[in-house]
């Protein structure tokens, strides 16, 4: 048995504590604002009568709460990079609301069916806010990934 020295761990650049570019932070803040706007629409609709719709009312309330909470975390993420899990949860919340919207106009959701962009203007505002949330999150992730690649390349070429 020999006491050979352990090999040095490989030097893998870490993104811990690295601030993404300003544009990515602005897109993250925009995603937080649009997700909170979607939550506001769902909270208003819940109070205006959707709370009396079996199961759907509770889903509106849950969507509003999740949107407000995740929107606040994304807005805070404009200062510090939010974990990918928060961004994924925010995108999932927006996509889930869009899926519920589509289902309520096609096959129905727990027997609840709506038509077109009713109630107006809330339905349109909600759909636009949720699409903007997903687009902003995708843009922020893309820019952050590009920034991380460029930073890694600069580090490796400096050696």
Secondary structure, DSSP 4 states (H G I P E B T S, - for coil): ---PPPPPPP-----TTPPPPHHHHHHHHHHHHHHHHHHHHHHHHHHTTGGGSTTHHHHHHHHHHHHHHHHHHHHHTTTSPPPHHHHHHHHHHHHHHHHHHHHHHTT-BTTB---TTPSTTHHHHHHHHHHHHHHHHHHHHHHHHHHHHHHHHHHHHH-
